[in-house]
């Protein structure tokens, strides 16, 4: 149901128009979800690597931030 359905007669069927609107919304939601996954998964990997590096520096140099 990724393509719009068109009627052959004059006028529009409310049921078909509703199906078309739902398809449009579904496509937008899927696109937004895909973009969100791509954007945030990359950021999370970078953040995890940076955190690991910071923790290693703290351990290596015995830095304490509790003072």
Secondary structure, 3 states (H helix, E strand, C coil): CCCCCCCCCCCCCHHHHHHHHHHHHHHHHHHHHHHHHHHHHHHHHHHHHHHHHHHHHHHHHCCCCCC
